[in-house]
């Protein structure tokens, strides 16, 4: 499955960047052996592992401290360890970004293959509806949805899914228009296969290459979008260690000579975005090699 990593140095670098944060997310504390704490249902405070401290633990008299052996990345204005907040904050972003893209692919893919396969009035209606959604800038659509529903992980998931589905639908529609003219589709029709069988067994599996590449890019965009929402105050509600809010808090401290939160928070977001983009580039290189 990951043989392309051996052949593509670009993809390997991206995998290392993403893998670093996946490792940190899994082993930030002992939640991996007490899954209830992921849903905030644990009666006990998770024991810090790689995070070293609880993300909301305050160290009296140590606000806005620079990097040190005790606090690897320093502390914020509330005397909380920045590394601990980034480590634990990697969990929601690594859950929300892929899940939202997968949901968008399911919804957009279904709409796209349906429009492309049947064509006619159904295609026109679906495409005009999707064009109306695409007319809104993504960030504006996020803000409208979250302002209406309120900031929460579920509503962030909904916002990114709704925003991403139209683009995926248009991609899948274009692929379907090409693939439905192939001989194996004609053979399936001759065998008497149903339209659902042809769309989801014959067409979509043969379109998986471009869809997977696009999905990797979209996960990177979703990471950036989640960070942007947190920066604007529309991300996870405080005191959750939201990466975007960490950057926003740090931005206010730059003029005070303490840019650590802004720098390290931005670097964490950039690492994930670049990592997923590099994996996508590696997949593209590998697919072009066989074309």
Buried (B, 14 or more C-beta within 10 A) or exposed (E): EEEBBEEBEBBBBBBEBBEBBBEBBBBBBBBBEBEEBBEEEBEEEBEBBBBBBBBBBBBEEBBBBEBEEEBBBBBBBEBBBBBBBBBBBBBBBBBBBBBBBBBBBEBBBBBBBBBBBBBEEEBEEBBEBBEEBBEBEBBEBBBEBBEEEEBEBEBBBBBBBBBBBBBBBBBBBBBBBEBBEEEEBEEBBEEEBEEEEBBBEBBBEBBEBBBBBBBBBBBBBBBBBBBBBBBBBBBBEEEBBBBBBBBBBBBEBEEEEBBBBBBBBBEBBBBBBBBBBBBBBBBBBBBEEEE
